[in-house]
Amino acid sequence: MSSAQAPCGRGLMLVHVKLVGLFKTGRFVQQDIICRDGTKIEELIERLELPLQHLGIILLNGLHTSSETVLKPKDSVVLMPFVDGG
């Protein structure tokens, strides 16, 4: 059983994370991740080693939010980089 699929004990929670664009390169597209209760989105971003200078949009359960938001069990997070073009 992988750590992402391990049952959550006290003090742990499972959140669903979707990476978009360059963030998924060398990582994953969608994955359930175990986090400690009280984890902020910014801590999740750091844990995934995402380049902050490219972070554009954060969606939590389909709504825009900030990296300061504290996650709750079964939350769904989408992390999108800035879109570049012209």
Long-range contacts (C-beta under 8 A, 24 or more apart in sequence): 3-34, 4-31, 4-32, 4-33, 4-34, 5-32, 6-34, 8-34, 8-73, 11-36, 11-37, 12-36, 12-37, 13-37, 13-39, 13-71, 13-72, 13-73, 13-74, 14-73, 14-74, 15-39, 15-44, 15-71, 15-73, 15-74, 15-75, 15-76, 15-77, 16-74, 16-75, 16-76, 16-77, 17-44, 17-48, 17-77, 17-78, 17-79, 18-76, 18-77, 18-78, 18-79, 19-48, 19-50, 19-79, 20-78, 20-79, 20-80, 20-81, 21-80, 21-81, 21-83, 22-54, 22-81, 23-48, 23-50, 23-54, 23-79, 23-80, 23-81, 35-71, 38-70, 39-70, 39-71, 40-67, 40-68, 40-69, 40-70, 40-71, 41-65, 41-66, 41-67, 41-68, 41-69, 41-71, 41-77, 42-67, 42-68, 44-71, 44-77, 45-79, 48-79, 50-79, 54-81, 54-82, 55-79, 55-81, 55-82, 56-80, 56-81, 56-82, 56-83
